[in-house]
Amino acid sequence: MADDRQGDVAPVPARWLEGPFGRLRCIDLPAVAGGREALARMPWCHRILLENVMRQPEAAQRAAGRAALMGWLETGQSEAEIPFAPGRILMHDTTCGPALVDIAAMRDVLAQAGGDPARLNPAVPVATSTDHSLPVDVSARPDAVRANMANEMARNAERYRFMKWAAGTVNGFRVFPPGTGIMHTINLERLATVVSIEIRDGEPWAVPDTLVGTDSHTPMVNGIGVLGWGVGGIEAEGVMFDVPVSLRVPEVVGVRLEGAVPEGSLATDLALTVTQMLRAAGISGEFVEFFGPGIGRLTAGQRAVVANMAPEYGATTGIFPIDEMTLRYLQDTGRDAAQVALVESYAKAQGLWHEPAQVPRYTRVLELDLASIRPSLAGPRRPQDRLAPAEVPAALRDAGIHGGGAPGQGGIPADAVAIAAVTSCTNTTDLGLLVAAGLVARKARAMGLQVPRWVKTSLTPGSPSAERRLRRAGLLQDLEALGFGIAGYGCATCIGNSGPLLPEVAEAVRREGLRPVAVLSGNRNFPGRVHAQVDAALLASPPLVVAYAIAGRAALDIGQDVLATTPEGRAIRLADLWPSAMEIEAVTTAASDPADIALAAAEADGSAAWAALEAPGTARFPWDATSTYLRPPPFVNVGPDSQREGPLVAHPLLVLGDDITTDHISPAGAIPARSDAASWLVERGENPQDLNVYASRRGNWEVMLRGLFTNKAAVNHLAAGLAPGQSVFALTGEVLPVWRAAARYEEAGLPVVILAGERYGTGSSRDWAAKGAQLLGVRAVLANSFERIHRANLVGMGVLPLRLPDGWRFDQLGLEAGDLVEVALQDAVLKPRAAVPVVLRRRDGSLLRGTAMALLDTAREVSLIQAGGMIPTILRRALAAGRA
């Protein structure tokens, strides 16, 4: 590779590295950048992208990519595109499942066309966790892990057999069984190398560890200097099958950190402060890079908490450069000495090592003094709405939840904490946060405090190693005494799999209209996400979750008010329970053993229940026509034969407001017994009392179609009084479920569009939110703004995202059934960021004209729209390769 010449293109500068890791080739990054001085002016993430560009197979790509990145360095902006080749893909079961369904269906299409289905395999390694469907059916019991895992395997055995089929027949596909932990914790503890070794042209090369993941919180691994970000499952399918990733040279916002986090504040408080600060600064898709002298005072675990929240603060990534804390983390998690030496040697030689005095060129720079961090919460409906403890009662009052009144029947307060969950990779991967929670529990237990009977408590850490470490510290018994025994290893409450509320609380919600609150150490708190019966949720650090559980009420100043009274009558406040930084550090150090990760992983990987699952071994998956979990989707085909020509004249199917999340579009929680999805399942023999969650049914397009837009917060403004999930069929005026109305439009040969407000598609990287739009026949989505991953998912499904004309708002247009949206859409002349004339034709004959923008960032995205999406693109390439 180093000697590759095409025309006048110079060879790629390369060098040798030697050490306990052996002798390795690598790109000479300082030479590529024109010297160390020029390299030092680049953001660290751009340095990684530059190295990646220089390993592209074609000399012209390398030259153009280098010119684009160096050009950005000179001007601070660029519209140029660069290729990116991630070294690996990370998935979880509920994005992997639909992707595998697509792959299995694509293999069928290839076989039917006379091709070899076994040839369709990923071009890069794929690792998949099974963490997103774990329920908290049982908690606060010694057998909680066993009971929840038994339910998990019983409900999802068919889905897991399908994943085992893929692991056995799809090359380069690895599955981590249920109980092995959350994908982002697995990534940090087990998969991330920081620097990897690849064989290129017969020689070993050292390269930066890079990845894309089908979850928006993939940037958690950025905390140790690994560049990765979240993509939708559709884009990941493209990466799998060698459809190149193309991105505009990213703008980079630098966040300069100085000082140190003060006594009493934790990593969660820092993450929530950064989230509020960056959202307020208008971050929307940029790369965020942390630098400055304050970085050295944050552990890798603390950095990972901040990096994890990148989607919440609007960034594609939130990366910390490599330094001593990275090396310490690798050592603490059992990486061998040669790997640690390689990371240090490579990072220093390549200019990837953090130098606190360096101030690279950034798009803009924000500053944060870590000494300003104070205990924080966020909510009760959005993760960027940071609250000081004293502000919580007012925020809950604004949400209609009042404290201090007389308890209802059964003594449950009006502001009851119904769920208190130490959950999520975000705040359980950093051992210090778990230790802090355990120390609060220890002190409360010693004082004789208990959690009120109405609070459902649970602990679902990101890794099985947490059990070993908490037990070694002597904290597990203290947590168990307050109901925070380990209930499983998975996303659980954070993803909405919180299980049922305690019976008397559920009854109070039904009979008395109780509006309880959830407090969790998760990363999102959109209404109804944590639990369908809970609209208000507070994000908090693990020790604050324990404190709220003890109080049993949410509308209080947790920092100052009395939480509980001891059996002796002593009033206890948070200060009586809160551990010092010295206590946390001492116990954390004593609890850690580098061998824990490997030992816990080996035990979890050896799951007997997983080993007992039988799976087919054929290249083509044998579909079961009676399955309610796995059905080949209708959108797996080679796409349109010709490009579409405008104008597009479409009926609005849905007119939605601001902050419509992917949860609102395509739900993940329990399937309601009276829903259309439930009716379809029950008609096919499923138990109406246990229909599982939507997340587990994502391999069945029939179920997912019927669940679209049924969240009660997804209000369709097309007509007054429409129930969730309803629309109007304009030709007859009938009010129908959205999916039925869409089918009627399709039968009539009439296209449809969706209109929405700001931040459409925020939240999870849920590809079904875009697949659902495609199944509804939606040709375009017009919104005031889009969240990054959902926009890309729409493109991947051949649905055009358009930014509404300036001044057009869903609440001002007054759209009605029978109005038409005319879009001057012609595939042949489409280009990135193209201006697209739009006309609103009202039933009364009046017209409103404007100019929308096609939110296509790159030429590759234009080609995807023209081809009908990612799946047709992959199939056409595979068929062409087979013919060749």
Secondary structure, DSSP 8 states (H G I E B T S, - for coil): -TT---TT-----EEEEEETTEEEEEE-HHHHHTSHHHHHTS-HHHHHHHHHHTT-SSHHHHHHHHHHHHHHHHHS----EEEE--SEEEEEHHHHHHHHHHHHHHHHHHHHTT--GGG---SS-EEEE--SS---SS-SSTTHHHHHHHHHHHHHHHHHHHHHHHHHHSTTEEEE-TTS--HHHHIIIII--SEEEEEETTEEEEEE-EEEESSTTGGGGGGGT-EEEE--HHHHHHHHTT--EEEE---EEEEEEES---TT--HHHHHHHHHHHHHHTT--S-EEEEESGGGGGS-HHHHHHHHHTTTTTT-SEEE--B-HHHHHHHHHTT--HHHHHHHHHHHHHHT-B--TT-----SEEEEEEGGG----EE-SS-TT-EE-GGGHHHHHHHTT---SS---GGG--TTBEEEEEEE-HHHHSSHHHHHHHHHHHHHHHHTT----TT-EEEEE-S-THHHHHHHHTT-HHHHHHTT--B--SSSGGGGT------HHHHHHHHHH----EEEESSS---TTTSBTTB-EEEE--HHHHHHHHHH-BSSS-TTTS--EE-TT--EE-HHHH---HHHHHHHHHHH--TTHHHHHHHHHHT-HHHHH-----SSS----TT-SS----TT-S---SS---S-EEEEEEEE--S--BHHHHS--SB--TTSHHHHHHHHTT--TT---BGGGGTT-HHHHHHHTT-STT---TTSTT--TTEEEETTTTEEEEHHHHHHHHHHTT--EEEEE-TTBTBSS--THHHHHHHHTTEEEEEES-B-HHHHHHHHHTT-EEEE--TT--HHHH---TT-EEEE---GGG--TT-EEEEEEE-TTS-EEEEEEEE---SHHHHHHHHHTSHHHHHHHHHHHHHH-
